[in-house]
Structure formats: C-alpha cells, structure tokens
C-alpha cells in the first residue's frame, strides 16, 4: 500500500456538518463539496486516474436545475389533485433522481480512484467499502476520509512520543 497520509488532505469538515449543510441547501452543498474534493483527489493521483471536471460541473449544474424545478413545482403540488401529476412535478422528480444518480456515480468513481491509487486492499482498514459508498455516498466518503486522517494522526502522535 502506498503512503496513505496524504488522504488526510481530504479531511475538511465533520460529517454532521456536511449533512446539515446538504439538508439546508437542499442538496446543492453536496455538489460544491464534490467539486472541492475532486480538485484535491486530482492533485493526488496520476493524470489518467483523475476524475472528470466536466462531470463534476454537470453535477453542480444538475443540482441547481433540480433546486429550481423543486421551487417551480411547489405551486402545482398544492393545487393538483393527488391522482394527477403535473408535468413540472414529474420533471422535478426526474431531475432529482438524475442528480442522485450522478452523486452516486461520483462517490463510486472517487472510491475506486482512491482505492486503486493508494493500492488499498479489501483487508485494509482504509478500504472504501462499496456498500457504504452506495448507501451514503458523499457522507460515507467524508466520514471515511476523516477516519483515515484521524487514524494516521494517532499513529504519528504515538510514534513521536
């Protein structure tokens, strides 16, 4: 396994803070978190292993589109009967679904990039697990990065004393 201390550079904030800001901003904050983390990951890995910045920009655009459509669909939710779905509401639901899929794809790409770039095996504590990545996407990624950073900080402190 390669020197993994540099993954600590990805540590940015607590997972609870990420969750709260994501909820408050209706998901848009997750897109900007992804943009910052992608820039850091791309600085740490070889050029052919980098995450596409065009894909990250598409995530940001889709987040804003989803937010706009959410607000645009609210009046129709209040006046449309339950049995009918207004087209704006359907488009809003579709855009939210697409945005969620894009966040999931990014999390899987970031997971695979770090696992392969640092030669992390399934038996290592640092391994980014697939199930948790799929279930919790950016929040698991943030939690695991923080955990790796804390583990290596403790090892360094223990070795130094």
N, C-alpha and C positions, 0 to 999 in steps of 0.2 A: 504494500500500500504506500502510495506517495505521501509526502509530508502534508498532513491534513490541517495543520494550524491555520492556514490561510482561509479555510472555510469560516473561521471566526470573523473575517471581514464582512461576511453577510449578515452578522448579527446587527440588528437595527433597533428593535423595539420588542416589548413583550407581546405575546400572542393575544392577550386580553385587550391590549391597546389596538392591535391590528383588527381584531374582531369588532370592537366598539366603533372605530372609525369607519370600518366597512359597512356596519349597520347604519350609522348616522348618515353616511353619504350614499346610501342605497346601492352600494357595491362599487362606486366609482373609485374609491380609495384603493381597492384591491388592484385595479389596473395600474395606478401610479406606483404602488408597491412593487408590482411585477416589473415595471419599467426600470426602477432603481436596482432591483435585484438582478435583472438581466444584464444591465451595464456592468455590474460587479462580477457576475459569472463570466461574461465575455472577456473581461480583463484577465481572468484567472486561467482560462483554457485556451488551447490552440485554436487557430482561426477556423479550421474545418469542423470544430466541435461547437462553435458558437451558436447561440440561439438567435434566430432571425429578428432583427429590429423591426422589420416590416410587419411581422406577425404581432409583435408587441404593440406597435402603433395601431394595428387593426383591432386589438383588444381594447385599447383606450377609446378608439372611435366607436366601437360597438357598445361600450359602457355608457358613453354619452347618448348614443342613439336610444338605447334601452331606457335610460333615465327620462329622456324627452318623451318617448312613447308612453311610459308609465304615467307621467303627468297628463299627457294628451288623452289617455284612455279613462282617466278618473271620472269626468262628467258622464261618460257613457255607461260606466258601471252603476251610477246612481239612477239613471232613467231607463235603462234597458231591462226588460223582463228577464228573469232567471233562465227561462227556456231559450232565449235568443242570445247569441254572442255577436256583439257589434264588431265589424271588421277591424276597427282601430284597436280594440281589446285583443283580438286574435293576433294581430301583428305585434302588439306589445308583448304578448305571451311568447310568441315565436322568437322575438329579438332577445328576450330574457333567457330563453332556452339556449339560443346560439351563443350568447355571451357566457353562460355557464359552461358550455362545452369547450369554448375557447380557453377559459380559465383552467379547466381540467387538462386540456392538451398541453398548455404551458407547464403546469405542475409536473406532468409526466415527462416532458422534454427536459425540464430543469433537473428532475430526479435522475433521469438517465445520464444526462450530461455530467453531473457531479459524481455519480457512482462510477462511471467509466473513466472520467478524467483523473480521479484520485485513486482508481483501482480498488474501490471499496468492495469487499466481497459480502455475500449474504450472512456470513458468520460474524462479521464485524459489527460492533455497536453503532458505528457511524452509518451503516447501510440505510438508505432511504427506502422504506418499505412501500411496495406497490399498493396494498390495500388501503393503508392510511393516507397515501397520496390521493387515491381516487375518492375516498370518503370526505377528506377535509381540505384538499387542495392547498391553497396558499397558507392556511392556518397551520396545517401539519408541517409544511415546508418551513415556515417561520419558527415553529416550536422546535423542530429537529435541528435547525441551524443554531438556535440559541443553546440547545442541549449540548451539541458538539463543542461550541465555543466555551461553555462552562466546564465541560469535562477536561478540555485541554488547558484551560486556565488553572484548574485544580491540580492537574499533573505538573504543570510548570511551577506552581507555587510549592508543591510537595517536593519536587526535585531541587528547587532553590534553597529549601531550608535544611 
